Amino acid sequence: MTVDWTNSFAVFEQAAHDAAFADIIRQEAKRTILCPPDQATRVRWLIDQAGIADILTVVESQWVPAGTLLVVDQQAIEAEFQEDLRRPFRL
C-alpha cells in the first residue's frame, strides 16, 4: 500500500489553517459584559458553565439597571477611537 504524503500534508495544512482561523474568530469575538454588581457572580458562573470565559469578560457597573446586561465590543470602540485620533480636527 502506498500513501500519498502530499495529500496528507494538505490535510494537515488545512487543519492548521482552520485552527488559526478559529483562533482569529475567537479573538475577534471577545466582548465585555457590563452588569449590576449583585448579578456579576451569577453571570460569571453562567459564562464559565457555557465554556466561553475566554471570550466574555464580566465587569460590574453600578450604572447598569437591575436585570440588564450590556454587551460591549471594546475592540471596536478602541478602533473607532484610534481612527478618530487620525482624523483632522475642525472647529
Z-matrix of the N, CA and C atoms (Angstrom, degrees):
N
C 1 1.449
C 2 1.528 1 109.08
N 3 1.299 2 116.03 1 132.70
C 4 1.464 3 120.22 2 177.50
C 5 1.526 4 109.39 3 -107.10
N 6 1.315 5 113.67 4 148.22
C 7 1.464 6 119.77 5 -179.49
C 8 1.516 7 108.63 6 -112.91
N 9 1.285 8 116.15 7 131.62
C 10 1.462 9 121.11 8 176.03
C 11 1.527 10 108.07 9 -85.18
N 12 1.353 11 115.86 10 91.99
C 13 1.469 12 120.63 11 -176.56
C 14 1.521 13 112.25 12 -67.52
N 15 1.307 14 116.77 13 -26.11
C 16 1.463 15 119.72 14 177.53
C 17 1.520 16 109.75 15 -61.35
N 18 1.324 17 115.82 16 -45.39
C 19 1.456 18 120.51 17 179.16
C 20 1.527 19 110.64 18 -67.19
N 21 1.340 20 117.32 19 -38.72
C 22 1.462 21 120.95 20 178.62
C 23 1.523 22 110.49 21 -62.39
N 24 1.332 23 116.05 22 -40.91
C 25 1.458 24 119.50 23 177.99
C 26 1.525 25 110.60 24 -64.62
N 27 1.325 26 116.58 25 -38.54
C 28 1.465 27 120.48 26 178.89
C 29 1.527 28 110.52 27 -62.63
N 30 1.328 29 116.51 28 -38.90
C 31 1.467 30 120.33 29 177.60
C 32 1.523 31 109.86 30 -64.60
N 33 1.340 32 116.69 31 -44.68
C 34 1.466 33 120.60 32 177.88
C 35 1.527 34 110.80 33 -61.91
N 36 1.334 35 115.86 34 -44.77
C 37 1.460 36 120.93 35 -179.75
C 38 1.530 37 110.70 36 -61.56
N 39 1.333 38 117.27 37 -40.96
C 40 1.466 39 121.25 38 178.43
C 41 1.526 40 110.47 39 -65.32
N 42 1.332 41 117.25 40 -41.08
C 43 1.466 42 120.83 41 178.37
C 44 1.526 43 110.63 42 -63.43
N 45 1.330 44 117.07 43 -41.63
C 46 1.467 45 120.73 44 178.09
C 47 1.524 46 110.48 45 -64.55
N 48 1.332 47 116.12 46 -40.72
C 49 1.468 48 120.46 47 177.65
C 50 1.522 49 110.28 48 -63.06
N 51 1.338 50 116.95 49 -44.75
C 52 1.463 51 121.14 50 179.53
C 53 1.520 52 111.26 51 -61.96
N 54 1.335 53 117.38 52 -40.25
C 55 1.469 54 121.10 53 178.99
C 56 1.524 55 110.43 54 -65.72
N 57 1.320 56 116.98 55 -41.79
C 58 1.467 57 120.44 56 178.11
C 59 1.524 58 110.35 57 -64.82
N 60 1.326 59 116.37 58 -41.04
C 61 1.461 60 120.65 59 178.41
C 62 1.526 61 110.40 60 -63.27
N 63 1.330 62 117.07 61 -43.46
C 64 1.465 63 121.08 62 178.45
C 65 1.521 64 110.78 63 -62.00
N 66 1.334 65 117.21 64 -37.77
C 67 1.464 66 120.77 65 178.23
C 68 1.525 67 110.66 66 -65.19
N 69 1.322 68 117.13 67 -41.17
C 70 1.465 69 120.59 68 177.52
C 71 1.524 70 110.16 69 -62.28
N 72 1.314 71 116.97 70 -43.64
C 73 1.468 72 121.03 71 179.18
C 74 1.522 73 110.26 72 -60.77
N 75 1.336 74 117.50 73 -44.34
C 76 1.470 75 120.71 74 179.94
C 77 1.525 76 110.68 75 -63.75
N 78 1.329 77 117.65 76 -39.36
C 79 1.467 78 120.49 77 178.87
C 80 1.523 79 110.85 78 -65.27
N 81 1.322 80 116.29 79 -42.04
C 82 1.459 81 120.08 80 -178.71
C 83 1.519 82 112.33 81 -76.11
N 84 1.318 83 117.26 82 -17.01
C 85 1.459 84 121.03 83 -179.47
C 86 1.524 85 112.57 84 -86.37
N 87 1.319 86 117.78 85 -3.63
C 88 1.465 87 120.33 86 -177.07
C 89 1.520 88 110.60 87 -60.79
N 90 1.308 89 115.12 88 135.44
C 91 1.456 90 122.30 89 -179.97
C 92 1.524 91 109.43 90 -138.95
N 93 1.314 92 114.77 91 159.16
C 94 1.458 93 121.80 92 174.67
C 95 1.520 94 107.39 93 -111.99
N 96 1.314 95 115.94 94 133.42
C 97 1.457 96 121.05 95 177.02
C 98 1.516 97 108.19 96 -107.07
N 99 1.324 98 115.80 97 121.86
C 100 1.461 99 121.44 98 174.59
C 101 1.517 100 107.57 99 -96.83
N 102 1.329 101 115.84 100 132.16
C 103 1.457 102 120.03 101 -179.74
C 104 1.524 103 109.64 102 -146.27
N 105 1.340 104 116.90 103 161.73
C 106 1.459 105 119.65 104 176.44
C 107 1.530 106 109.95 105 -62.18
N 108 1.336 107 117.75 106 147.83
C 109 1.470 108 121.05 107 -177.80
C 110 1.529 109 114.11 108 -54.33
N 111 1.327 110 117.74 109 -35.79
C 112 1.465 111 119.62 110 -177.34
C 113 1.528 112 113.17 111 -74.05
N 114 1.326 113 118.27 112 -10.58
C 115 1.465 114 121.52 113 179.35
C 116 1.527 115 112.80 114 -105.94
N 117 1.319 116 117.59 115 -7.33
C 118 1.465 117 121.51 116 -172.95
C 119 1.529 118 112.87 117 -59.99
N 120 1.320 119 117.26 118 -44.28
C 121 1.469 120 120.19 119 -178.30
C 122 1.518 121 111.06 120 -61.43
N 123 1.314 122 117.10 121 -44.55
C 124 1.468 123 120.78 122 -179.83
C 125 1.531 124 111.14 123 -66.39
N 126 1.315 125 117.00 124 -42.32
C 127 1.469 126 120.33 125 179.69
C 128 1.526 127 109.94 126 -63.25
N 129 1.330 128 117.35 127 -43.71
C 130 1.475 129 120.26 128 177.73
C 131 1.530 130 110.85 129 -60.85
N 132 1.324 131 116.53 130 -41.83
C 133 1.464 132 120.93 131 179.62
C 134 1.532 133 110.11 132 -61.79
N 135 1.330 134 116.77 133 -45.59
C 136 1.467 135 120.46 134 179.77
C 137 1.529 136 111.47 135 -61.98
N 138 1.320 137 116.26 136 -40.26
C 139 1.465 138 120.67 137 179.09
C 140 1.527 139 110.35 138 -66.45
N 141 1.327 140 116.77 139 -41.69
C 142 1.469 141 120.28 140 176.68
C 143 1.523 142 110.94 141 -62.02
N 144 1.333 143 117.22 142 -42.71
C 145 1.462 144 121.40 143 -179.72
C 146 1.529 145 111.33 144 -63.64
N 147 1.323 146 116.51 145 -33.77
C 148 1.465 147 120.72 146 179.59
C 149 1.529 148 111.99 147 -78.76
N 150 1.344 149 116.77 148 -11.14
C 151 1.460 150 120.59 149 179.12
C 152 1.520 151 114.06 150 73.95
N 153 1.324 152 116.23 151 27.89
C 154 1.465 153 119.47 152 -178.34
C 155 1.527 154 111.93 153 -122.30
N 156 1.324 155 116.21 154 27.76
C 157 1.468 156 120.28 155 179.79
C 158 1.526 157 111.71 156 -66.06
N 159 1.328 158 117.41 157 -22.40
C 160 1.467 159 119.39 158 177.54
C 161 1.528 160 111.87 159 -76.80
N 162 1.324 161 117.40 160 -12.86
C 163 1.461 162 121.80 161 -179.86
C 164 1.529 163 111.82 162 -103.03
N 165 1.324 164 117.01 163 -38.83
C 166 1.462 165 121.51 164 -175.25
C 167 1.520 166 111.48 165 -109.24
N 168 1.323 167 116.13 166 130.93
C 169 1.460 168 122.86 167 176.30
C 170 1.519 169 107.60 168 -113.44
N 171 1.317 170 116.88 169 130.97
C 172 1.463 171 121.43 170 -179.37
C 173 1.519 172 109.35 171 -98.46
N 174 1.331 173 115.19 172 129.68
C 175 1.459 174 121.80 173 177.92
C 176 1.524 175 107.74 174 -126.30
N 177 1.320 176 115.12 175 128.34
C 178 1.465 177 120.31 176 178.33
C 179 1.523 178 109.71 177 -77.68
N 180 1.332 179 115.72 178 139.10
C 181 1.458 180 120.52 179 177.71
C 182 1.519 181 109.55 180 -144.70
N 183 1.302 182 114.98 181 126.59
C 184 1.461 183 119.45 182 178.48
C 185 1.527 184 111.51 183 -71.82
N 186 1.315 185 117.67 184 -12.23
C 187 1.459 186 121.85 185 -177.02
C 188 1.521 187 113.07 186 -88.67
N 189 1.315 188 117.66 187 -8.44
C 190 1.461 189 121.03 188 178.58
C 191 1.526 190 108.25 189 -87.13
N 192 1.335 191 117.94 190 126.58
C 193 1.469 192 120.60 191 -179.54
C 194 1.533 193 111.89 192 -62.19
N 195 1.318 194 116.03 193 149.62
C 196 1.467 195 121.68 194 178.69
C 197 1.529 196 109.95 195 -56.07
N 198 1.318 197 115.85 196 139.66
C 199 1.456 198 121.37 197 178.78
C 200 1.522 199 113.80 198 79.39
N 201 1.332 200 116.90 199 8.62
C 202 1.463 201 121.26 200 -177.64
C 203 1.523 202 110.44 201 -120.09
N 204 1.311 203 116.27 202 140.31
C 205 1.463 204 122.44 203 171.68
C 206 1.524 205 107.28 204 -121.25
N 207 1.312 206 116.38 205 133.92
C 208 1.461 207 121.23 206 175.50
C 209 1.522 208 108.15 207 -110.02
N 210 1.312 209 116.37 208 127.27
C 211 1.460 210 121.12 209 179.09
C 212 1.529 211 107.55 210 -102.84
N 213 1.332 212 115.40 211 124.23
C 214 1.459 213 121.52 212 -174.58
C 215 1.528 214 109.51 213 -120.47
N 216 1.319 215 115.58 214 134.77
C 217 1.464 216 121.67 215 174.26
C 218 1.525 217 106.82 216 -97.74
N 219 1.324 218 116.33 217 90.56
C 220 1.460 219 120.47 218 -175.99
C 221 1.522 220 112.39 219 -66.04
N 222 1.321 221 117.68 220 -31.14
C 223 1.465 222 120.27 221 178.22
C 224 1.527 223 110.41 222 -64.12
N 225 1.328 224 117.22 223 -39.99
C 226 1.464 225 120.57 224 178.73
C 227 1.520 226 110.82 225 -68.20
N 228 1.329 227 116.72 226 -39.57
C 229 1.464 228 120.34 227 178.07
C 230 1.522 229 110.01 228 -63.56
N 231 1.321 230 116.76 229 -44.52
C 232 1.465 231 120.86 230 179.30
C 233 1.533 232 110.96 231 -63.35
N 234 1.323 233 117.15 232 -42.18
C 235 1.466 234 120.78 233 179.14
C 236 1.529 235 110.68 234 -62.97
N 237 1.314 236 116.86 235 -42.61
C 238 1.467 237 120.60 236 178.31
C 239 1.523 238 110.85 237 -64.44
N 240 1.323 239 116.57 238 -40.99
C 241 1.464 240 121.24 239 178.33
C 242 1.529 241 110.52 240 -61.45
N 243 1.332 242 116.66 241 -46.01
C 244 1.465 243 120.69 242 179.19
C 245 1.530 244 111.33 243 -62.90
N 246 1.319 245 116.41 244 -38.35
C 247 1.462 246 120.27 245 177.75
C 248 1.530 247 110.52 246 -65.41
N 249 1.316 248 116.84 247 -41.24
C 250 1.468 249 120.65 248 177.81
C 251 1.520 250 111.63 249 -62.45
N 252 1.324 251 117.26 250 -35.49
C 253 1.464 252 120.16 251 179.09
C 254 1.527 253 111.84 252 -65.63
N 255 1.325 254 116.92 253 -29.38
C 256 1.463 255 121.11 254 -179.04
C 257 1.526 256 113.14 255 -81.14
N 258 1.319 257 116.72 256 -18.16
C 259 1.467 258 119.83 257 -179.20
C 260 1.524 259 110.12 258 -75.18
N 261 1.328 260 116.34 259 147.42
C 262 1.467 261 118.75 260 176.86
C 263 1.529 262 110.63 261 -64.73
N 264 1.299 263 114.85 262 141.02
C 265 1.464 264 120.80 263 -179.96
C 266 1.522 265 109.18 264 -87.51
N 267 1.333 266 116.78 265 128.71
C 268 1.467 267 121.18 266 178.29
C 269 1.515 268 110.08 267 -125.24
N 270 1.292 269 115.13 268 144.82
C 271 1.470 270 120.94 269 176.10
C 272 1.498 271 110.62 270 -99.59
